[in-house]
Amino acid sequence: QVQLVESGGGLVQAGGSLRLSCAASRSIFSINFMGWYRQAPGKQRELVARISSGGSRNYADSVKGRFTISRDNAKNTLYLQMNSLKPEDTAVYYCNAEVYIDSYYDYWGQGTQVTVSS
């Protein structure tokens, strides 16, 4: 099991930046995949960015070139650097960990609100 706690959300003007953090309750070194998802009001949760234990990254097309996902295994923390924010980035952002035991299990944080004003 792993518990995840997000922080760093807030209100920012369009064009601004925020950095989200996700602190894990245990070592993330062996966690195969970690990611950020978001859910806007009335919409389904969607993948924003994902990073493997080996450092491979993938991004949603809507955030490519603006967001960067990274993981610091020494600090057991996942990050999402968000630049050039747009009003359509407004959502609750969730941290996710995919842990392989006998199968993949998903763990989620409680979410952090990001609001981008125009």
N, C-alpha and C positions, 0 to 999 in steps of 0.2 A: 504494500500500500504506500501511497504518497499523498500528502496534503499540499495543496498549492494556494498561495496567497498573492493576489495581484495588487499592484500599487502603481501610482503615477498618472492616473487619469485626471481629467479636469476639463475646464473650459478654455478654449484657445481660439484666436481669430484665424480666419482662412489665411493660408500661407505660413502659419506658424508651425512649431515643432513640439512634440512630446516624446518622452521615453517611458515606456511601460516596463515594469519589472514583475517577475513572477518568482517568488521564493518557495523552494521546495523543502519539505520536512526531512528529507534524507538525501543522500548522494544521488545526483542525476547522471553520474558517469555512465551507468549501465542502462539508462532509459533509452530505448531505441529511437523514439521520435518524440519531439516536443513541438508544440505549435501554439499559435494564436488564432482564435476564431472571433467573429463578431456577430452581433445580432442587433439589427435596427428594429424599431417598433413596426409591428405588422409584417416583418420579414423573417425568413428562416435563418438559422445560424449558418454562417459561411466561413470557409477557411480563408484566413488572411495570409499566413506564412507558416512554414513548417521546416524543422531542421532535424537531421538525423544525428545519431551519436557520432557518426564519422564526419559531420560537418556539412553534408549536402543540404542545400536549401531549395525550397520552391515557394513561389509567391502567386497570389491571385493576380490576374492581369491588371486589375484596377489599382494595384499598389506597387507594381514593378517600377523600380527607379526612384521610388519615394520612401519606401519602408525597408528597414534592414532588421532581420532576425539574427540573434546571436545567443550563445549559451556560455556561461562561465562555470565549468564543472567544479572549480575550486570553491566557488561561492554558492554552489547549488542554486543558481539563478538563471532564469531565461529572460531575455530582453527583447523589446521591440522598439527600435528607433523609428519614429514617424516624422517625416519632413514634408513640407509643402502640403499641409493638411487642407482638405476640402470639406465643405459642409456635408457632402455625401459620405464622409468617413465617420460621421456621428453614429455612435452605437455603443452598446455594452461589449467590452472586449474580455474574452475569456482565455485563460491559459489552459492548455491541455497536455497531458502526458499519456503516451501509449506504452504501457509496460507489458513486456512479454513474460508470462509465467508458463502456463501450459497452453495458453492462447493469449491474444492481445486483449488487455483490459484498458479502458479509458478512465482517466481521472481528470476532474475539472476543478478550477478555482471558482470563487463566488462571483467574479466579474468586476470590472471597473469601468465606470462611465467615461466616455470621451465625447465631448460636445464641441463642434467646430461652428463658430458663428460666421456669417457672411458679411 
